[in-house]
Amino acid sequence: MSQEHYPKEELDSYRKVQSLAYEAVEAVRKELYPGITEKEAARKIDDYIRKQGGSSFFHFGFAWFGDRTAFRGFKRPLSLNYLTKGEGLLPHFGGKFQPSNRKLEEGMAVILDVAPTFAGRAADVGYAFSYGENPEHDKALLHLEEYRDLILRRVLEERTLSEIYLEVDARIRAAGYVNCHSIYPQGVLGHKVGRLPAYNFPGGRVNGFPFQTFAYLFPQMLKDLIPGVSGHSPLWGANSDFRAEPGLWAVEPHIGKMYEGSLGPKSFGAKWEEILVVTDSTAYWLDDDLPHVRLWKEKKKSKSSLKKEKVPA
């Protein structure tokens, strides 16, 4: 895998793209209403990006409602190592991940996910919330906080990506949740993002991804299959037995849970996704002013205020 280094000015551009992506999903959240479909919500995300001058996409907008946020009934799409290792599944290309005609209802979990590019610079974000009250989903969103600090600390400790993946997976299970990101293509906790080649040419669309995304990722993925050539990959999975190399990593811990609702068993998923910057000497999150980070800060501030109110005079 080629190392990618970015000067401050370039990182500022990626920060702006990431901020715009979150601006888009937050704006679409305000436009949701009972009965809107995932397809309609995803289209609103893409339209917002285009109106703001987005030139293309690393991947187009995704929207998932209800139990689809937990990928319930989904199977991991065909991967490059399918023929050699197999996964006990018939090959498929991830059709279930595409936005569907599922209609939004009160209390449903929602995930909006998009990866726009500006002048080829890509950012990938995931935004989770509930449409109406859903206490179980609220708890999951708060639980996700621990992984942001954990992942950064482990990268700084130069742990391998597989070690970090497995630790995150163990913590998810210990907390009573399931690992939903294991169902993503290649079962990734994260993946590289960067500047897409030929970004100013029409990119087509294959299952929500333009051809430029494959042109960016595949050469690095194919190198990983040649013995003795690389041993690295732009994908962060359970078998990524190497440290994070310099570049931009879109990290996306995604958890799910089944619980007993008023009308029977229900399930949901929750996630966040943002860019982790890795250099030759350090690592850090590209931006700390993001919706999920603000949510956690607000909850802590609220708890602190309540404690002060309870202190006797």
MOFENPE-V386160 format. One record per residue. N is the residue number from 1. RES is the residue in one small letter. SS is DSSP state (~ for helix, > for strand, _ for the rest). PHI is phi as a letter, one per 30 degrees, with the letter a starting at -180 (NA if undefined). PSI is psi in whole degrees, -180 to 180 (none if undefined). Layout:
n->{N	N}
res->{RES	RES}
ss->{SS	SS}
phi->{PHI	PHI}
psi->{PSI	PSI}
This chain:
n->{1	2	3	4	5	6	7	8	9	10	11	12	13	14	15	16	17	18	19	20	21	22	23	24	25	26	27	28	29	30	31	32	33	34	35	36	37	38	39	40	41	42	43	44	45	46	47	48	49	50	51	52	53	54	55	56	57	58	59	60	61	62	63	64	65	66	67	68	69	70	71	72	73	74	75	76	77	78	79	80	81	82	83	84	85	86	87	88	89	90	91	92	93	94	95	96	97	98	99	100	101	102	103	104	105	106	107	108	109	110	111	112	113	114	115	116	117	118	119	120	121	122	123	124	125	126	127	128	129	130	131	132	133	134	135	136	137	138	139	140	141	142	143	144	145	146	147	148	149	150	151	152	153	154	155	156	157	158	159	160	161	162	163	164	165	166	167	168	169	170	171	172	173	174	175	176	177	178	179	180	181	182	183	184	185	186	187	188	189	190	191	192	193	194	195	196	197	198	199	200	201	202	203	204	205	206	207	208	209	210	211	212	213	214	215	216	217	218	219	220	221	222	223	224	225	226	227	228	229	230	231	232	233	234	235	236	237	238	239	240	241	242	243	244	245	246	247	248	249	250	251	252	253	254	255	256	257	258	259	260	261	262	263	264	265	266	267	268	269	270	271	272	273	274	275	276	277	278	279	280	281	282	283	284	285	286	287	288	289	290	291	292	293	294	295	296	297	298	299	300	301	302	303	304	305	306	307	308	309	310	311	312	313}
res->{m	s	q	e	h	y	p	k	e	e	l	d	s	y	r	k	v	q	s	l	a	y	e	a	v	e	a	v	r	k	e	l	y	p	g	i	t	e	k	e	a	a	r	k	i	d	d	y	i	r	k	q	g	g	s	s	f	f	h	f	g	f	a	w	f	g	d	r	t	a	f	r	g	f	k	r	p	l	s	l	n	y	l	t	k	g	e	g	l	l	p	h	f	g	g	k	f	q	p	s	n	r	k	l	e	e	g	m	a	v	i	l	d	v	a	p	t	f	a	g	r	a	a	d	v	g	y	a	f	s	y	g	e	n	p	e	h	d	k	a	l	l	h	l	e	e	y	r	d	l	i	l	r	r	v	l	e	e	r	t	l	s	e	i	y	l	e	v	d	a	r	i	r	a	a	g	y	v	n	c	h	s	i	y	p	q	g	v	l	g	h	k	v	g	r	l	p	a	y	n	f	p	g	g	r	v	n	g	f	p	f	q	t	f	a	y	l	f	p	q	m	l	k	d	l	i	p	g	v	s	g	h	s	p	l	w	g	a	n	s	d	f	r	a	e	p	g	l	w	a	v	e	p	h	i	g	k	m	y	e	g	s	l	g	p	k	s	f	g	a	k	w	e	e	i	l	v	v	t	d	s	t	a	y	w	l	d	d	d	l	p	h	v	r	l	w	k	e	k	k	k	s	k	s	s	l	k	k	e	k	v	p	a}
ss->{_	_	_	_	_	_	_	~	~	~	~	~	~	~	~	~	~	~	~	~	~	~	~	~	~	~	~	~	~	~	~	_	_	_	_	_	>	~	~	~	~	~	~	~	~	~	~	~	~	~	~	_	_	_	_	>	>	>	>	>	>	>	>	>	>	~	~	~	~	~	_	_	_	_	_	_	_	_	_	_	_	~	~	~	~	_	_	_	_	_	_	_	_	_	~	~	~	_	_	_	_	_	>	_	_	_	_	>	>	>	>	>	>	>	>	>	>	>	_	_	>	>	_	_	>	>	>	>	>	>	>	_	_	_	~	~	~	~	~	~	~	~	~	_	~	~	~	~	~	~	~	~	~	~	~	~	_	_	_	_	~	~	~	~	~	~	~	~	~	~	~	~	~	~	_	_	_	>	>	_	~	~	~	_	~	~	~	_	_	>	>	>	>	_	>	_	_	_	_	_	_	_	_	_	_	>	_	_	>	_	~	~	~	~	~	~	~	~	~	~	~	~	~	_	_	_	_	_	_	_	_	_	_	_	>	>	_	_	_	_	_	_	_	_	_	_	>	>	>	>	>	_	_	>	>	>	>	>	>	>	>	_	_	>	>	>	>	>	>	>	>	>	>	>	>	>	>	>	_	_	_	_	>	>	>	_	_	_	_	_	~	~	~	~	~	~	~	~	~	~	~	~	~	~	~	~	~	~	~	~	_	_	_}
phi->{NA	d	d	b	c	b	d	e	d	d	d	d	d	d	d	d	d	d	d	d	d	d	e	d	d	d	d	d	e	d	c	d	a	e	j	d	c	e	e	d	d	d	d	d	d	d	d	d	e	d	d	d	j	e	d	a	b	d	b	d	d	c	b	b	b	i	d	d	d	c	h	d	i	d	b	d	d	e	c	d	c	d	d	c	c	i	b	i	b	d	e	a	b	i	e	d	d	d	e	c	d	e	c	d	b	e	i	d	d	b	b	c	b	a	b	d	b	b	h	i	d	c	b	b	b	b	b	c	a	c	d	j	d	a	e	d	d	e	d	d	d	d	d	d	d	d	d	d	d	d	d	d	d	d	d	d	d	i	d	d	d	d	d	d	e	d	d	d	d	d	d	d	d	d	d	i	c	c	d	d	d	d	c	d	e	i	i	d	d	a	a	d	b	a	c	d	d	h	d	c	c	e	c	i	a	b	h	i	b	d	d	d	d	d	d	d	d	d	e	d	d	d	e	d	d	c	e	i	d	b	i	b	a	d	c	c	b	d	c	d	d	a	d	d	d	e	l	c	c	d	c	b	d	b	c	b	a	c	b	c	c	d	c	j	d	b	b	a	b	b	a	b	a	a	c	c	c	c	c	d	b	a	a	a	d	d	a	c	c	b	e	d	d	d	e	d	d	d	d	d	d	d	d	d	d	d	d	d	d	d	d	d	d}
psi->{131	139	145	125	140	127	167	-44	-38	-41	-35	-38	-41	-36	-39	-39	-44	-42	-41	-38	-43	-35	-40	-48	-33	-37	-41	-34	-42	-18	-2	152	156	129	-15	144	163	-41	-43	-40	-44	-39	-37	-38	-50	-41	-40	-46	-45	-40	-26	4	11	130	-27	-162	141	-43	148	175	139	146	133	136	150	-137	-14	-19	-20	5	36	124	-2	154	146	131	164	131	168	-27	14	-45	-28	-36	-34	158	16	19	153	142	139	171	27	28	-33	-21	-22	145	137	-172	13	131	143	137	159	134	-4	146	149	138	127	133	130	153	87	164	145	120	36	-11	122	146	151	123	152	135	120	143	173	143	94	-171	134	83	-37	-39	-38	-42	-40	-40	-39	-37	-32	-16	-40	-26	-27	-47	-43	-49	-44	-45	-43	-35	-42	-29	-1	34	156	157	-34	-39	-43	-44	-48	-34	-43	-44	-43	-40	-37	-48	-39	-28	1	15	174	154	108	-27	-14	-13	-11	161	127	4	44	147	-21	175	159	147	158	-146	120	142	151	40	-23	10	151	132	-4	-164	122	108	43	1	136	163	-30	-32	-43	-36	-29	-44	-41	-43	-38	-37	-39	-37	-36	-20	-10	115	131	-2	-47	-66	9	169	154	4	141	96	-173	-21	16	82	59	161	158	121	161	137	-167	126	123	111	134	72	129	117	159	165	147	138	168	113	179	-25	20	-174	138	159	157	164	158	146	169	160	132	172	129	125	127	127	-176	-25	-13	-176	149	158	139	-35	138	-4	72	157	-46	-35	-41	-39	-48	-41	-41	-40	-41	-41	-40	-43	-41	-40	-40	-40	-42	-37	-30	-15	123	147	none}
